[in-house]
Every structure is written in C-alpha cells, then in structure tokens.
Amino acid sequence: MRGELIRVLSDDLEVVEAEGPKLDDRDLRTLYEAMALSRALDDRCRTLHRDGKIGFYVSSAGMEATSVGAAYCLSAEDWVFPSHRDAGMFLMRGGSAQAWLDQLYGNSDDLLSGRQLPNHHSLPSGRFVSISGTLGAQIAQATGCGVAMKARGDRSAVLVSFGEAAKAQGGFHTGLNFAGVFAAPVIFLCQNRRFATGPERPPERDKSLAARAVAYGFGGVRVDGTDILAVIKVVSEARERAVEGGGPTLIEAELPAAGDSTDPVARLRRYLELCGLWDAAWEEELSGRGRELLDAVVARAGATPQPAPDSMIFDVYAELPWMLREEQETLMQGCEPGDGHA
C-alpha cells in the first residue's frame, strides 16, 4: 500500500523523465488528442442534453486523464467495466464519436438497437461491457469476469471504473472481497472527487479509500487523477501485477471537485509545450477537426430514424417462433413506410 499521492507531471522535465512512464512523442500527442476529443464530445453532449435532444447524460468533464490514461495501459484482450463518465475509455477501446452519439439518440444505427438507456454504452469489439445503471453493480461483475479469466488461464486483466459513492454499495465489498480471496486479475479504479473544500465537505472524505484495500488482502495506491502520466504509471504497474498472478489492485484517482480550476487537459498541454510538442497552430487545427467531426456525427445521429418497432423481438431466437411472428405482424401494423430499419 502506497499512502502518498502519486504525481509525475511538473515543470521540471528531468523529474518527469525520471519518474514517469517512458512514452515517445507520438504517444504523448495521441494521448492529448484523445483527451481533447473526449472533452469536446462531452461538451457537445451536455449541450444536446440541455437542449432536450437526448434524454439522459452524465458528464465526464475533468476525468479525461483517468479515463484515457487507464485505457491506454490495456491490451486488446483485457476487459473494461466502465462507469457513465468514461467517454475517454470508449474512444480508446476503438469506439467512435458516431457510435457514442447513436447510442445517446437510440437510433437504428445504435449498436444496442435502442434497447438500453442513454449513456449506457457498450462496445463488444473493444470488450467494453455495457454500463450498469445500478450504482456500483459493475464492480462485482468485473470480479466475476476476472475469476473466470484466471480459471481459464488467460494472461489478461479486467479494469473496472466507478465513483467514490459506490463504496457504500454491497457490490463494492462483495467485488473486492472475492477478488482478494481468489487473487483475481482485477484493477479497481475509483475516480474520486476529493478536492472539494469548505463546510459541505464530509469529514470521511479526508480518509483514503485506497487504504481499504488491505482489508481485502491486496494493495491500494493513490494517484493524482488530473496527471495522465501518473495514471499510466500506476495502472501499468497494476496490470502487470494482475497478469503475472499478483492479484488485484485498488487505485484511488483523486479528482477536482466541480468548479475547481485543476484541468487535466491543460496539464498535459503544458507538458507538451515544455517538450516542444504543442503550439497554438496545432491546437487550432485539432480543435477545428474536432468541431467538424462532431457537427457531422450529431447531424447524422439526429437524422437517422428510430429502430423499427419489431426490432425489440430480434436477437432472441435464430428463427422466430409462431407467437413472436404474430407479435411482429401486430407491431408493424400502422407503421409508415421507411420507419426504422424493417
């Protein structure tokens, strides 16, 4: 258990080089692009929600470093059990901005065919498991996946992301307990907004969540969640431990409270500028490409028709039994030509 708060990014390039992960210039710029796109996508989605275009949305602003950084450390064979605030993980696992918007609109191009609540994304090709609506439910699910992987002899890991409030749920304790007992290859990533100050801050928020890991038989670590290089450092170490049979790790990524000026995107931008990898012209070009992309995907998602009514009975049987064929006919009665994708 490492009690100190792990940080890497600073204005001292020698310190970063000595303590941080060894990333080349291309990777650093790619990480910044992913964080910038995640921020722009989140901004657009919040606007769509405010304007009543989408029915439900949970912002991921301020969590770009943890979401993008953690996903960067994983292999294609690893599994991800995300939270609502992990747009960055979705993009890093191969998801597109178009797929993200299609799911929020629930249109006929939605990978889930409009059957899941908005902001409950899934990406089978990226082993990105559907987000759970129940607080913290994904924690025990991830542990079950990890136990199964270990039983099969897979050399891969499971990452589960959740907020600090999930610690009050039974799934948190069940998941961590079973992971400790079975030494499951699970990385528990808690994105914890701890930096709030003032009388509204509960006293227990001053206590480290990572310290609880010892009660379940494994280690915990605290990391600055606005420092993407520190996140990559600790998640990479946790993944290596998991695939080598060392069991789970609880990572507490401490994040700024709403309204805090600490910005993970700006922190990485400052580092890239110090390294000579960022300038205003590249930023403008990057922002312009992002705006064009989001304008296009939002327009397409909004113009794509809703799923056909009878699509709700698909994907259950290889061949529809008679009672579902009758239901299909009933559902389609009165539908206008071109509705959905029937």
Secondary structure as a PSIPRED ss2 file (coil, helix, strand):
# PSIPRED VFORMAT (PSIPRED V4.0)

   1 M C   1.000  0.000  0.000
   2 R E   0.000  0.000  1.000
   3 G E   0.000  0.000  1.000
   4 E E   0.000  0.000  1.000
   5 L E   0.000  0.000  1.000
   6 I E   0.000  0.000  1.000
   7 R C   1.000  0.000  0.000
   8 V C   1.000  0.000  0.000
   9 L C   1.000  0.000  0.000
  10 S C   1.000  0.000  0.000
  11 D C   1.000  0.000  0.000
  12 D C   1.000  0.000  0.000
  13 L H   0.000  1.000  0.000
  14 E H   0.000  1.000  0.000
  15 V H   0.000  1.000  0.000
  16 V H   0.000  1.000  0.000
  17 E H   0.000  1.000  0.000
  18 A H   0.000  1.000  0.000
  19 E H   0.000  1.000  0.000
  20 G C   1.000  0.000  0.000
  21 P C   1.000  0.000  0.000
  22 K C   1.000  0.000  0.000
  23 L C   1.000  0.000  0.000
  24 D C   1.000  0.000  0.000
  25 D H   0.000  1.000  0.000
  26 R H   0.000  1.000  0.000
  27 D H   0.000  1.000  0.000
  28 L H   0.000  1.000  0.000
  29 R H   0.000  1.000  0.000
  30 T H   0.000  1.000  0.000
  31 L H   0.000  1.000  0.000
  32 Y H   0.000  1.000  0.000
  33 E H   0.000  1.000  0.000
  34 A H   0.000  1.000  0.000
  35 M H   0.000  1.000  0.000
  36 A H   0.000  1.000  0.000
  37 L H   0.000  1.000  0.000
  38 S H   0.000  1.000  0.000
  39 R H   0.000  1.000  0.000
  40 A H   0.000  1.000  0.000
  41 L H   0.000  1.000  0.000
  42 D H   0.000  1.000  0.000
  43 D H   0.000  1.000  0.000
  44 R H   0.000  1.000  0.000
  45 C H   0.000  1.000  0.000
  46 R H   0.000  1.000  0.000
  47 T H   0.000  1.000  0.000
  48 L H   0.000  1.000  0.000
  49 H H   0.000  1.000  0.000
  50 R H   0.000  1.000  0.000
  51 D C   1.000  0.000  0.000
  52 G C   1.000  0.000  0.000
  53 K C   1.000  0.000  0.000
  54 I C   1.000  0.000  0.000
  55 G C   1.000  0.000  0.000
  56 F C   1.000  0.000  0.000
  57 Y C   1.000  0.000  0.000
  58 V C   1.000  0.000  0.000
  59 S C   1.000  0.000  0.000
  60 S C   1.000  0.000  0.000
  61 A C   1.000  0.000  0.000
  62 G C   1.000  0.000  0.000
  63 M C   1.000  0.000  0.000
  64 E H   0.000  1.000  0.000
  65 A H   0.000  1.000  0.000
  66 T H   0.000  1.000  0.000
  67 S H   0.000  1.000  0.000
  68 V H   0.000  1.000  0.000
  69 G H   0.000  1.000  0.000
  70 A H   0.000  1.000  0.000
  71 A H   0.000  1.000  0.000
  72 Y H   0.000  1.000  0.000
  73 C C   1.000  0.000  0.000
  74 L C   1.000  0.000  0.000
  75 S C   1.000  0.000  0.000
  76 A C   1.000  0.000  0.000
  77 E C   1.000  0.000  0.000
  78 D C   1.000  0.000  0.000
  79 W E   0.000  0.000  1.000
  80 V E   0.000  0.000  1.000
  81 F E   0.000  0.000  1.000
  82 P C   1.000  0.000  0.000
  83 S C   1.000  0.000  0.000
  84 H C   1.000  0.000  0.000
  85 R C   1.000  0.000  0.000
  86 D C   1.000  0.000  0.000
  87 A H   0.000  1.000  0.000
  88 G H   0.000  1.000  0.000
  89 M H   0.000  1.000  0.000
  90 F H   0.000  1.000  0.000
  91 L H   0.000  1.000  0.000
  92 M H   0.000  1.000  0.000
  93 R C   1.000  0.000  0.000
  94 G C   1.000  0.000  0.000
  95 G C   1.000  0.000  0.000
  96 S C   1.000  0.000  0.000
  97 A H   0.000  1.000  0.000
  98 Q H   0.000  1.000  0.000
  99 A H   0.000  1.000  0.000
 100 W H   0.000  1.000  0.000
 101 L H   0.000  1.000  0.000
 102 D H   0.000  1.000  0.000
 103 Q H   0.000  1.000  0.000
 104 L H   0.000  1.000  0.000
 105 Y H   0.000  1.000  0.000
 106 G C   1.000  0.000  0.000
 107 N C   1.000  0.000  0.000
 108 S C   1.000  0.000  0.000
 109 D C   1.000  0.000  0.000
 110 D C   1.000  0.000  0.000
 111 L C   1.000  0.000  0.000
 112 L C   1.000  0.000  0.000
 113 S C   1.000  0.000  0.000
 114 G C   1.000  0.000  0.000
 115 R C   1.000  0.000  0.000
 116 Q C   1.000  0.000  0.000
 117 L C   1.000  0.000  0.000
 118 P C   1.000  0.000  0.000
 119 N C   1.000  0.000  0.000
 120 H C   1.000  0.000  0.000
 121 H C   1.000  0.000  0.000
 122 S C   1.000  0.000  0.000
 123 L E   0.000  0.000  1.000
 124 P H   0.000  1.000  0.000
 125 S H   0.000  1.000  0.000
 126 G H   0.000  1.000  0.000
 127 R C   1.000  0.000  0.000
 128 F E   0.000  0.000  1.000
 129 V C   1.000  0.000  0.000
 130 S C   1.000  0.000  0.000
 131 I C   1.000  0.000  0.000
 132 S C   1.000  0.000  0.000
 133 G C   1.000  0.000  0.000
 134 T C   1.000  0.000  0.000
 135 L C   1.000  0.000  0.000
 136 G C   1.000  0.000  0.000
 137 A H   0.000  1.000  0.000
 138 Q H   0.000  1.000  0.000
 139 I H   0.000  1.000  0.000
 140 A H   0.000  1.000  0.000
 141 Q H   0.000  1.000  0.000
 142 A H   0.000  1.000  0.000
 143 T H   0.000  1.000  0.000
 144 G H   0.000  1.000  0.000
 145 C H   0.000  1.000  0.000
 146 G H   0.000  1.000  0.000
 147 V H   0.000  1.000  0.000
 148 A H   0.000  1.000  0.000
 149 M H   0.000  1.000  0.000
 150 K H   0.000  1.000  0.000
 151 A H   0.000  1.000  0.000
 152 R H   0.000  1.000  0.000
 153 G C   1.000  0.000  0.000
 154 D C   1.000  0.000  0.000
 155 R C   1.000  0.000  0.000
 156 S C   1.000  0.000  0.000
 157 A C   1.000  0.000  0.000
 158 V E   0.000  0.000  1.000
 159 L E   0.000  0.000  1.000
 160 V E   0.000  0.000  1.000
 161 S E   0.000  0.000  1.000
 162 F E   0.000  0.000  1.000
 163 G E   0.000  0.000  1.000
 164 E H   0.000  1.000  0.000
 165 A H   0.000  1.000  0.000
 166 A H   0.000  1.000  0.000
 167 K H   0.000  1.000  0.000
 168 A H   0.000  1.000  0.000
 169 Q C   1.000  0.000  0.000
 170 G H   0.000  1.000  0.000
 171 G H   0.000  1.000  0.000
 172 F H   0.000  1.000  0.000
 173 H H   0.000  1.000  0.000
 174 T H   0.000  1.000  0.000
 175 G H   0.000  1.000  0.000
 176 L H   0.000  1.000  0.000
 177 N H   0.000  1.000  0.000
 178 F H   0.000  1.000  0.000
 179 A H   0.000  1.000  0.000
 180 G H   0.000  1.000  0.000
 181 V H   0.000  1.000  0.000
 182 F H   0.000  1.000  0.000
 183 A C   1.000  0.000  0.000
 184 A C   1.000  0.000  0.000
 185 P C   1.000  0.000  0.000
 186 V E   0.000  0.000  1.000
 187 I E   0.000  0.000  1.000
 188 F E   0.000  0.000  1.000
 189 L E   0.000  0.000  1.000
 190 C E   0.000  0.000  1.000
 191 Q E   0.000  0.000  1.000
 192 N E   0.000  0.000  1.000
 193 R E   0.000  0.000  1.000
 194 R C   1.000  0.000  0.000
 195 F C   1.000  0.000  0.000
 196 A C   1.000  0.000  0.000
 197 T C   1.000  0.000  0.000
 198 G C   1.000  0.000  0.000
 199 P C   1.000  0.000  0.000
 200 E C   1.000  0.000  0.000
 201 R C   1.000  0.000  0.000
 202 P C   1.000  0.000  0.000
 203 P H   0.000  1.000  0.000
 204 E H   0.000  1.000  0.000
 205 R H   0.000  1.000  0.000
 206 D H   0.000  1.000  0.000
 207 K C   1.000  0.000  0.000
 208 S C   1.000  0.000  0.000
 209 L C   1.000  0.000  0.000
 210 A H   0.000  1.000  0.000
 211 A H   0.000  1.000  0.000
 212 R H   0.000  1.000  0.000
 213 A H   0.000  1.000  0.000
 214 V H   0.000  1.000  0.000
 215 A H   0.000  1.000  0.000
 216 Y H   0.000  1.000  0.000
 217 G C   1.000  0.000  0.000
 218 F C   1.000  0.000  0.000
 219 G E   0.000  0.000  1.000
 220 G E   0.000  0.000  1.000
 221 V E   0.000  0.000  1.000
 222 R E   0.000  0.000  1.000
 223 V E   0.000  0.000  1.000
 224 D E   0.000  0.000  1.000
 225 G C   1.000  0.000  0.000
 226 T C   1.000  0.000  0.000
 227 D C   1.000  0.000  0.000
 228 I H   0.000  1.000  0.000
 229 L H   0.000  1.000  0.000
 230 A H   0.000  1.000  0.000
 231 V H   0.000  1.000  0.000
 232 I H   0.000  1.000  0.000
 233 K H   0.000  1.000  0.000
 234 V H   0.000  1.000  0.000
 235 V H   0.000  1.000  0.000
 236 S H   0.000  1.000  0.000
 237 E H   0.000  1.000  0.000
 238 A H   0.000  1.000  0.000
 239 R H   0.000  1.000  0.000
 240 E H   0.000  1.000  0.000
 241 R H   0.000  1.000  0.000
 242 A H   0.000  1.000  0.000
 243 V H   0.000  1.000  0.000
 244 E C   1.000  0.000  0.000
 245 G C   1.000  0.000  0.000
 246 G C   1.000  0.000  0.000
 247 G C   1.000  0.000  0.000
 248 P C   1.000  0.000  0.000
 249 T E   0.000  0.000  1.000
 250 L E   0.000  0.000  1.000
 251 I E   0.000  0.000  1.000
 252 E E   0.000  0.000  1.000
 253 A E   0.000  0.000  1.000
 254 E E   0.000  0.000  1.000
 255 L E   0.000  0.000  1.000
 256 P C   1.000  0.000  0.000
 257 A C   1.000  0.000  0.000
 258 A C   1.000  0.000  0.000
 259 G C   1.000  0.000  0.000
 260 D C   1.000  0.000  0.000
 261 S C   1.000  0.000  0.000
 262 T C   1.000  0.000  0.000
 263 D C   1.000  0.000  0.000
 264 P H   0.000  1.000  0.000
 265 V H   0.000  1.000  0.000
 266 A H   0.000  1.000  0.000
 267 R H   0.000  1.000  0.000
 268 L H   0.000  1.000  0.000
 269 R H   0.000  1.000  0.000
 270 R H   0.000  1.000  0.000
 271 Y H   0.000  1.000  0.000
 272 L H   0.000  1.000  0.000
 273 E H   0.000  1.000  0.000
 274 L H   0.000  1.000  0.000
 275 C C   1.000  0.000  0.000
 276 G C   1.000  0.000  0.000
 277 L C   1.000  0.000  0.000
 278 W C   1.000  0.000  0.000
 279 D C   1.000  0.000  0.000
 280 A H   0.000  1.000  0.000
 281 A H   0.000  1.000  0.000
 282 W H   0.000  1.000  0.000
 283 E H   0.000  1.000  0.000
 284 E H   0.000  1.000  0.000
 285 E H   0.000  1.000  0.000
 286 L H   0.000  1.000  0.000
 287 S H   0.000  1.000  0.000
 288 G H   0.000  1.000  0.000
 289 R H   0.000  1.000  0.000
 290 G H   0.000  1.000  0.000
 291 R H   0.000  1.000  0.000
 292 E H   0.000  1.000  0.000
 293 L H   0.000  1.000  0.000
 294 L H   0.000  1.000  0.000
 295 D H   0.000  1.000  0.000
 296 A H   0.000  1.000  0.000
 297 V H   0.000  1.000  0.000
 298 V H   0.000  1.000  0.000
 299 A H   0.000  1.000  0.000
 300 R H   0.000  1.000  0.000
 301 A H   0.000  1.000  0.000
 302 G H   0.000  1.000  0.000
 303 A H   0.000  1.000  0.000
 304 T C   1.000  0.000  0.000
 305 P C   1.000  0.000  0.000
 306 Q C   1.000  0.000  0.000
 307 P C   1.000  0.000  0.000
 308 A C   1.000  0.000  0.000
 309 P H   0.000  1.000  0.000
 310 D H   0.000  1.000  0.000
 311 S H   0.000  1.000  0.000
 312 M H   0.000  1.000  0.000
 313 I H   0.000  1.000  0.000
 314 F C   1.000  0.000  0.000
 315 D C   1.000  0.000  0.000
 316 V C   1.000  0.000  0.000
 317 Y C   1.000  0.000  0.000
 318 A C   1.000  0.000  0.000
 319 E C   1.000  0.000  0.000
 320 L C   1.000  0.000  0.000
 321 P C   1.000  0.000  0.000
 322 W H   0.000  1.000  0.000
 323 M H   0.000  1.000  0.000
 324 L H   0.000  1.000  0.000
 325 R H   0.000  1.000  0.000
 326 E H   0.000  1.000  0.000
 327 E H   0.000  1.000  0.000
 328 Q H   0.000  1.000  0.000
 329 E H   0.000  1.000  0.000
 330 T H   0.000  1.000  0.000
 331 L H   0.000  1.000  0.000
 332 M H   0.000  1.000  0.000
 333 Q C   1.000  0.000  0.000
 334 G C   1.000  0.000  0.000
 335 C C   1.000  0.000  0.000
 336 E C   1.000  0.000  0.000
 337 P C   1.000  0.000  0.000
 338 G C   1.000  0.000  0.000
 339 D C   1.000  0.000  0.000
 340 G C   1.000  0.000  0.000
 341 H C   1.000  0.000  0.000
 342 A C   1.000  0.000  0.000
